[in-house]
Amino acid sequence: MSDRIQKVLREWGIASRREAEKMILEGRIKVNGKTCKLGDKADPYQDKIAVDDKELTNRYRPKLVYFLVHKPKGYLCTCDDPQGRKTVLDLLPANLRKGKGIHAVGRLDRNSTGALILTNDGALTMALTHPRYHQPKTYLVTLEGNIADEKLETWAKGFLWEGKQTLPADIIINERSSKQTKIKIILQEGRNRQIRKIGEYFGHPVTILYRQSIGSLNVSSLPLGKYRPLTLEEITRLRKHMPKTDNSKFKSKSKKKPARRR
């Protein structure tokens, strides 16, 4: 599976994305004997990638790791931040923060909390973030004001938003008053800041967003700011969605659930 060179170098623990970009601009990276440039791609399992004329082999690649993290508010889902702000990698021990290629699978914005997967398995990340992969994610959300039933019905059924139809969602009202509405929402997709943007679209900005679970991975019993390794069973379940070959099509066994609310 081909990826941008800087991504390969990051996931193999050679350098951060920015450091890799600098190395490319300095002409230190070659693919199949040719000096690469920004934007070039390579498959580390089929192409010969060399750093300072030293070919990468499997001995350079860190051991694959998989963690479930309970992300607190104020942390960025990035590997490094030019402004020096806290990232989710700061929640891991120092020996795992650099040189391992660990990164977040998908995103939670800085003000959101909850379940997040961290791994250095690039193929798994590609599979889980592919548009055809409909892994259900459960969120507990607080909206400003008393949102009308008609808007929740539209949200649950799916509607044309930002030029694309949203998938049906399960929405349950947990609590409502004139000041706020608390809902539980299960999404089958993960467009950028989707819940916050749709809340604003309906005139009810999100004040609290907590991702309770990713599929069967639930953080309710995991303390805020803590992490745990995924079990072999959990990893196997996630890896079922990976393509068997580069030309394989992603398949999802999940079926669209009818909109439900109470």
ABEGO torsion letter per residue (X at the ends): XBBBAAAAAAAAGABBAAAAAAAAAAGABBBGGBBBBBGBBBBAAABBBBBGGBBBBAAABBBBBBBBBBBBBGBBBBABBAAGBBBAAAABBAAAABGAGBBBBEBBBAABBEBBBBBABAAAAAAAABAABBBBBBBBBBBBEBBBAAAAAAAAAEBBBGGBBBBBBBBBBABBBAABBBBBBBBABBBBGAAAAAAAAAGBBBABBBBABBEABBAAABBBGBBBBBBAAAAAAAAAABBABAABBBBBABBBBBBBBX
